[in-house]
Amino acid sequence: MASNNHSTVTEFILQSFPENPQVQILIFSLFLGLLVVAFTSNSIIIIVISLNPSLHTPMYFFLINLALLDVLSTLTVVPKLLHNLITKNTISYGGCLAQIYFLTLCMGVELLLFTVMAFDRYAAICQPLHYTTIMNKTVCCLMASTVWAISGVNITIQIIMTVRLSFCGPNVIDHYFCEIPLLLPLSCSSTNVNNVMVVVADMFFAIFNFLLILISYGFIISSILKIRTKEGKKKAFSTCSSHLIVVTLYYSTIIYIYILPGLGQSLKKGKIASVIYAIVTPALNPLIYSLRNKDVKIALNKVCPYLRK
């Protein structure tokens, strides 16, 4: 058995999209296009930053981490989704746990990384004279390692606790990929501890980090308003505008999907919204950072001359 005698369920049925062939072809084409865009654009961002010494700064170091996360999260969800659209909508017990592990890992790292990137912008704008000392190479590597480690420990503990549960049926997940909040109701054993762990994780990764980001941008906006020249204000804001757009897009869907259900909102209503953070956002992030960042556009033109107009 896939669950090592902890379950009688060996696979789960994913239910999300209409069975109309024409609709499925349209959805398949859309998600395949998003997969290609997300993988290609994030790979280009990684290559461009790596090959340009002028971009070897803390902000772009964290951007490489973000691009890696977007590639990993997209590959975790979309290939299986595409496979299910042309075959039966099932996923093995082990495959479901693997999908939960890597997707939750990416989400946790991304949420923590947004906070680190907000702190980086705070240090650059509010503490410009001490920026190189505050955000030196050692500190950046330590921050990135800590972010990955915290999220890794969290999902490892949650997976261990999930494996201990028994699944005797039903085995239908009303979604297009596996997530812990959707899997727990299918268990025929007590999930009280698991539910508490999910709430604690949501509070830490989403609410607490969102508050830290708000505090950081509170100081940033305050510092920008103190700049006397209009050009100075514009330049200062442009250095964090891309990050602010990405954070807003990502957190708006996360809050809708994971926080509102705890306040009475149905989790099923978040299926469409989940497409944004799981598939659309990874494809948009590189475009947002490249189109709104002069340094990235210059580096792109150096690496890919055919992009010049």
C-alpha positions as CSV (number, residue, x, y, z in Angstrom):
1,M,0.0,0.0,0.0
2,A,1.2,3.5,-0.8
3,S,0.7,4.7,2.7
4,N,2.5,1.9,4.5
5,N,-0.5,0.4,6.2
6,H,-1.7,3.8,7.4
7,S,-4.4,4.0,4.8
8,T,-6.7,1.9,2.6
9,V,-6.7,4.7,-0.1
10,T,-4.0,4.2,-2.7
11,E,-5.1,7.1,-4.9
12,F,-7.2,10.3,-4.9
13,I,-9.6,11.6,-7.5
14,L,-9.1,15.3,-8.4
15,Q,-12.3,17.1,-9.4
16,S,-12.1,20.6,-10.6
17,F,-12.6,21.2,-14.3
18,P,-15.6,20.6,-16.6
19,E,-15.5,17.3,-18.5
20,N,-16.5,19.1,-21.7
21,P,-13.8,18.2,-24.3
22,Q,-13.7,21.7,-25.9
23,V,-13.4,23.4,-22.5
24,Q,-10.6,21.0,-21.4
25,I,-8.7,21.7,-24.7
26,L,-8.9,25.4,-23.9
27,I,-7.8,24.9,-20.3
28,F,-5.0,22.6,-21.5
29,S,-3.7,25.2,-24.0
30,L,-3.9,28.0,-21.4
31,F,-2.0,26.1,-18.7
32,L,0.6,24.7,-21.1
33,G,1.2,28.3,-22.3
34,L,1.6,29.5,-18.7
35,L,4.0,26.7,-18.0
36,V,6.2,27.6,-20.9
37,V,6.1,31.3,-20.0
38,A,6.8,30.6,-16.3
39,F,9.7,28.2,-17.0
40,T,11.3,30.2,-19.8
41,S,11.0,33.7,-18.2
42,N,12.2,32.6,-14.8
43,S,15.1,30.7,-16.4
44,I,16.0,33.9,-18.3
45,I,15.9,36.0,-15.2
46,I,18.3,33.5,-13.4
47,I,20.7,33.4,-16.3
48,V,20.7,37.2,-16.9
49,I,21.3,38.0,-13.2
50,S,24.0,35.3,-12.9
51,L,25.9,36.6,-16.0
52,N,25.8,40.3,-15.1
53,P,28.1,41.3,-12.2
54,S,26.3,44.7,-12.0
55,L,23.2,42.7,-10.8
56,H,25.1,40.8,-8.1
57,T,23.4,42.8,-5.3
58,P,21.1,41.6,-2.4
59,M,17.9,42.5,-4.2
60,Y,18.8,40.4,-7.3
61,F,20.2,37.6,-5.2
62,F,16.8,37.3,-3.6
63,L,15.1,37.6,-7.0
64,I,17.1,34.6,-8.2
65,N,15.7,32.7,-5.2
66,L,12.2,33.8,-6.2
67,A,12.7,32.7,-9.7
68,L,13.8,29.3,-8.6
69,L,10.7,29.0,-6.4
70,D,8.5,29.9,-9.3
71,V,10.0,27.3,-11.5
72,L,9.7,24.6,-8.8
73,S,6.1,25.4,-7.8
74,T,5.0,25.5,-11.5
75,L,6.6,22.1,-12.2
76,T,5.0,20.7,-9.1
77,V,1.5,21.6,-10.2
78,V,1.1,22.1,-13.9
79,P,2.6,18.9,-15.5
80,K,0.3,16.7,-13.4
81,L,-2.7,19.0,-14.1
82,L,-2.0,18.7,-17.9
83,H,-1.7,15.0,-17.6
84,N,-5.0,14.7,-15.8
85,L,-6.7,16.8,-18.5
86,I,-5.9,14.2,-21.2
87,T,-6.3,11.1,-19.0
88,K,-8.2,10.3,-15.8
89,N,-8.2,12.8,-13.0
90,T,-6.3,10.8,-10.4
91,I,-3.2,11.1,-8.3
92,S,-1.5,8.4,-6.2
93,Y,-1.3,8.7,-2.5
94,G,2.5,9.2,-2.7
95,G,2.2,11.6,-5.5
96,C,-0.4,13.6,-3.5
97,L,2.0,13.9,-0.6
98,A,4.9,14.8,-2.8
99,Q,2.8,17.6,-4.4
100,I,1.8,18.9,-1.0
101,Y,5.4,18.8,0.2
102,F,7.0,20.8,-2.7
103,L,4.1,23.2,-3.2
104,T,3.8,24.0,0.5
105,L,7.6,24.4,0.7
106,C,7.6,26.8,-2.2
107,M,4.7,28.8,-0.7
108,G,6.4,29.1,2.7
109,V,9.7,30.1,1.3
110,E,8.1,32.6,-1.0
111,L,6.1,34.3,1.8
112,L,9.2,34.5,4.0
113,L,11.3,35.7,1.0
114,F,8.9,38.6,0.4
115,T,9.5,39.7,4.0
116,V,13.3,39.5,3.5
117,M,13.0,41.5,0.3
118,A,10.9,44.1,2.1
119,F,13.6,44.4,4.8
120,D,16.2,44.7,2.0
121,R,14.3,47.7,0.5
122,Y,13.9,49.2,4.0
123,A,17.6,49.0,4.6
124,A,18.3,50.5,1.1
125,I,15.9,53.4,1.5
126,C,15.9,54.1,5.2
127,Q,19.5,53.2,6.0
128,P,21.4,54.0,2.8
129,L,24.7,54.8,4.5
130,H,24.8,51.5,6.3
131,Y,23.2,49.4,3.6
132,T,26.3,47.6,2.4
133,T,27.1,46.7,6.0
134,I,23.6,45.6,6.9
135,M,23.0,43.5,3.7
136,N,26.5,42.1,3.1
137,K,27.0,38.8,1.3
138,T,27.2,36.7,4.5
139,V,23.9,38.2,5.8
140,C,22.1,37.6,2.5
141,C,23.2,34.0,2.4
142,L,22.2,33.5,6.0
143,M,18.8,35.0,5.4
144,A,18.1,32.9,2.3
145,S,19.3,29.7,4.1
146,T,17.1,30.5,7.1
147,V,14.0,31.1,4.9
148,W,14.5,27.7,3.2
149,A,15.2,25.9,6.4
150,I,12.1,27.3,8.3
151,S,9.8,26.4,5.5
152,G,11.4,23.0,5.1
153,V,11.0,22.1,8.8
154,N,7.4,23.3,8.7
155,I,6.3,21.1,5.8
156,T,8.4,18.1,6.9
157,I,6.6,18.1,10.3
158,Q,3.2,18.6,8.6
159,I,3.9,15.7,6.1
160,I,4.9,13.4,9.0
161,M,1.7,14.2,10.8
162,T,-0.3,13.7,7.6
163,V,1.2,10.3,6.9
164,R,0.1,9.1,10.4
165,L,-3.5,9.7,9.4
166,S,-5.8,7.0,8.0
167,F,-7.7,7.4,4.7
168,C,-10.5,4.9,4.3
169,G,-12.6,6.9,1.8
170,P,-14.0,9.0,0.3
171,N,-11.0,9.8,-1.9
172,V,-12.4,12.7,-3.9
173,I,-10.5,16.0,-3.7
174,D,-12.5,18.9,-5.1
175,H,-9.5,20.7,-6.5
176,Y,-7.0,20.3,-9.3
177,F,-4.0,19.6,-7.0
178,C,-3.4,18.3,-3.4
179,E,-3.3,20.6,-0.4
180,I,-3.4,19.7,3.3
181,P,-6.6,21.7,4.1
182,L,-8.4,19.7,1.4
183,L,-6.9,16.4,2.4
184,L,-7.6,16.5,6.1
185,P,-11.5,16.3,5.8
186,L,-11.0,12.9,3.9
187,S,-9.3,11.3,6.9
188,C,-11.2,8.8,9.0
189,S,-8.9,9.5,12.0
190,S,-8.7,12.5,14.3
191,T,-7.2,15.6,12.6
192,N,-7.3,18.0,15.5
193,V,-3.6,18.3,15.8
194,N,-3.2,18.7,12.1
195,N,-5.8,21.4,11.9
196,V,-4.1,23.3,14.7
197,M,-0.7,23.0,12.9
198,V,-2.3,24.4,9.7
199,V,-3.7,27.4,11.6
200,V,-0.4,28.1,13.3
201,A,1.4,27.9,10.0
202,D,-1.1,30.2,8.3
203,M,-0.8,32.7,11.1
204,F,3.1,32.7,11.0
205,F,3.7,32.5,7.2
206,A,0.8,34.7,6.1
207,I,-0.4,37.0,8.8
208,F,2.8,37.6,10.8
209,N,4.9,38.1,7.7
210,F,2.3,40.3,6.1
211,L,2.4,42.5,9.1
212,L,6.2,42.7,9.0
213,I,6.0,43.7,5.3
214,L,3.4,46.4,6.2
215,I,5.7,47.7,8.9
216,S,8.7,47.8,6.5
217,Y,6.8,49.7,3.9
218,G,5.4,52.0,6.5
219,F,9.0,53.1,7.3
220,I,9.8,53.1,3.6
221,I,6.9,55.4,2.6
222,S,7.7,57.7,5.5
223,S,11.3,58.0,4.3
224,I,10.3,58.6,0.7
225,L,7.9,61.4,1.8
226,K,10.8,63.1,3.5
227,I,12.8,63.3,0.2
228,R,12.5,66.9,-1.0
229,T,12.9,66.4,-4.8
230,K,10.3,64.9,-7.0
231,E,12.9,62.9,-8.9
232,G,14.4,61.6,-5.7
233,K,11.0,60.3,-4.6
234,K,10.3,58.7,-7.9
235,K,13.7,56.9,-7.9
236,A,13.2,55.7,-4.3
237,F,9.8,54.3,-5.0
238,S,10.8,52.7,-8.3
239,T,13.3,50.5,-6.4
240,C,10.5,48.8,-4.5
241,S,7.4,49.1,-6.8
242,S,7.9,45.8,-8.5
243,H,8.2,44.0,-5.2
244,L,5.1,45.7,-3.9
245,I,3.1,44.7,-6.9
246,V,4.2,41.0,-6.6
247,V,3.5,41.0,-2.9
248,T,0.0,42.5,-3.4
249,L,-0.9,40.0,-6.1
250,Y,0.4,37.0,-4.1
251,Y,-1.0,37.9,-0.7
252,S,-4.4,38.9,-2.0
253,T,-4.9,35.3,-3.3
254,I,-3.4,33.7,-0.2
255,I,-5.6,35.6,2.2
256,Y,-8.7,34.8,0.1
257,I,-7.9,31.1,-0.1
258,Y,-6.4,30.3,3.3
259,I,-7.4,33.0,5.7
260,L,-11.1,33.7,4.8
261,P,-12.1,30.0,5.1
262,G,-11.2,30.3,8.8
263,L,-13.7,33.2,8.9
264,G,-16.5,31.2,7.3
265,Q,-15.6,31.6,3.6
266,S,-15.9,28.3,1.7
267,L,-12.5,26.9,0.7
268,K,-14.0,25.5,-2.5
269,K,-14.5,29.1,-3.8
270,G,-10.8,29.6,-3.8
271,K,-10.2,27.1,-6.7
272,I,-10.1,29.8,-9.3
273,A,-8.1,32.1,-7.1
274,S,-5.5,29.4,-6.5
275,V,-4.7,29.4,-10.2
276,I,-3.3,32.9,-9.7
277,Y,-0.7,32.0,-7.0
278,A,0.1,28.5,-8.3
279,I,0.3,29.2,-12.0
280,V,-0.3,32.8,-13.1
281,T,2.0,34.5,-10.5
282,P,5.1,32.4,-11.4
283,A,4.6,33.5,-15.0
284,L,4.0,37.2,-14.2
285,N,6.8,37.7,-11.6
286,P,9.6,37.8,-14.1
287,L,7.6,40.1,-16.4
288,I,6.8,42.5,-13.6
289,Y,10.5,42.7,-12.5
290,S,11.9,43.0,-16.0
291,L,9.4,45.5,-17.4
292,R,9.5,47.8,-14.3
293,N,13.2,47.5,-13.7
294,K,15.7,49.5,-15.8
295,D,18.7,47.5,-14.7
296,V,17.1,44.2,-15.6
297,K,16.0,45.5,-19.0
298,I,19.6,46.7,-19.7
299,A,21.0,43.3,-18.7
300,L,18.4,41.5,-20.8
301,N,19.4,43.5,-23.8
302,K,23.1,42.6,-23.2
303,V,22.3,38.9,-22.9
304,C,19.6,38.8,-25.6
305,P,20.4,41.5,-28.2
306,Y,17.3,40.6,-30.2
307,L,15.2,42.1,-27.5
308,R,16.3,45.6,-28.4
309,K,13.8,47.6,-30.3
